[in-house]
């Protein structure tokens, strides 16, 4: 059970070289870094523009989320 009274300190994400390839924006985007994860978001073609799913997708690809990812030590491809 999670104790909500405990304070936790965020652990920094460490970038490590794998097989001599440094983990950096360039090597991740050109796919030379061997350890990455891809996120796919799929919607129906006829999904209404004002639906919650459409709003979520717009948010996921927004500049706001890109900044949050980078602040957390991750690399956004947007």
Secondary structure, DSSP 8 states (H G I E B T S, - for coil): ---TT------------BTTB--SHHHHHTT-SS----------TT--TTSHHHHHHHHHTSHHHHHHHHHTT-----
